[in-house]
Amino acid sequence: MVSAKGIPDGFTYSFLLSACARGGLIREGEQVHGAILVKGYCSNVFLDTNLVNLYAGSGGVEKARKVFDNMSQRSVVSWNSMLAGYIRCCDFDGARRVFDEMPIRNVVSWTTMIAGYARNGQCKQALLLFGEMRRAHVELDQVALVAALSACAELGDLKLGRWIHWYVQQRFVVRNQLQPLVRLSNALIHMYASCGIIDEAYRVFTMMPQKSTVSWTSIITAFAKQGLGKEALGMFKTMISDGMRVDEVIRPDEITFLGVLCACSHAGFVDEGRQIFVSMNQTWGISPTIEHYGCMVDLLSRAGFLDEACGLIETMPLKPNDAVWGALLGGCRIHKNSELASGVANKLIAELNTDQAAGYLVLLSNIYAFAKRWQDVITVRQKMIVMGVKKPPGHSWIQINGVVHDFVAGDMTHKHSSFIYEILYEITKQTHQEGYEPDIADIMFFDMDTTVPTEPF
């Protein structure tokens, strides 16, 4: 255009900036910015908004803010662009300030904030803002619903998750006779599975007119997490056969194999796990990652094939991480192999920092306790004191009457803690009366002011 003596105008530069932003061409975008300043187009709201997009999209939120502050006129798109820039940089304080200052918010404004919180693990904040969005009577789009379902899955908020499912049915199916996006149905499957409602997860899956690889992977992983290995394997085989019928549009990926290997591990399907692991590369051309090797070591170790697990670790093309060694150590605990456990722990703990080593040291001490190697238990305990480590407390939560209650092992701050511990005591006493012998690894605990383990309670 320039060679042909054409004269670019504001629209030309606007599209150029959009192209630079989408292509990640920051240096070229800066040159266009310079041309805009020379030509005097800097008061154009569309150009300025695209400049904000350019800089914010590349992590240059300070440059974006400078352009934004100098704008003589701002649209809601300008505000949303600035908001998205802060979210990309994980500056949620800055994002919240922009959000609160916005004179007008649209559905994109709300969705950007909610999705940003959810993607970065701030699920409580995501759901609080989702509640504000509902109270503001903003029509919920599918992106916001997906983000909210992700947060519900993380927090176990089944009540809100069910409400969203109802809303989806009313909004997209009953009213408009439209099917929700595949991504939204996948989020529903994940939410129900994370809350342990596997029947609902499967019902959503079967009602989907179209399924993606993520859909199949989600339901396979859902069955695996519930210990339903046979069902997970059945879904995996159906996925492959269905994929073949639709010209391989549906095919397993790395995450699918993680789910099915996990299912084999927890169900004890050793032969099936071996075959699936080999087929990853030979049939599907997927190179196993460290996570896949970790699943295989876990499968073999749980089943008692400790020598085979060791051989796999020694021959794998990747350096074993703490999860791989930890899986082998867990197998040693199950099968009471204290000698192998000692060697594994020495390799493992030498490579970990203090916080990471705590759980493995406790596991090793329990393995020694099984073998009645009390002097080794004391040695491990002394090593923990020297290193200054403590095992992170267990954490769980439950939803009662729509309220999510958090629990941490040993915590007495809950208003009903005395009642909770009283009930726990009664349950423990009843299990003893019925002849249940708990695992010593589950009931043994240490007095942090001594060097010897106390008796099991």
Secondary structure, DSSP 8 states (H G I E B T S, - for coil): -TTTT----HHHHHHHHHHHHHHT-HHHHHHHHHHHHHHT-TT-HHHHHHHHHHHHHTT-HHHHHHHHHT-SS--HHHHHHHHHHHHHTT-HHHHHHHHHH-SS--HHHHHHHHHHHHHTT-HHHHHHHHHHHHHTT----HHHHHHHHHHHHHHT-HHHHHHHHHHHIIIIIITT-----HHHHHHHHHHHHHTT-HHHHHHHHHH-SS--HHHHHHHHHHHHHTT-HHHHHHHHHHHHHHHHHTTTSS---HHHHHHHHHHHHHHT-HHHHHHHHHHHHHTT-----HHHHHHHHHHHHHTT-HHHHHHHHHH-SS---HHHHHHHHHHHHHTT-HHHHHHHHHHHHHTS-HHHHHHHHHHHHHHHHHTT-HHHHHHHHHHHHHHT------EEEEEETTEEEEEETT---STTHHHHHHHHHHHHHHHHHTT----HHHH--B-TTSSSB----
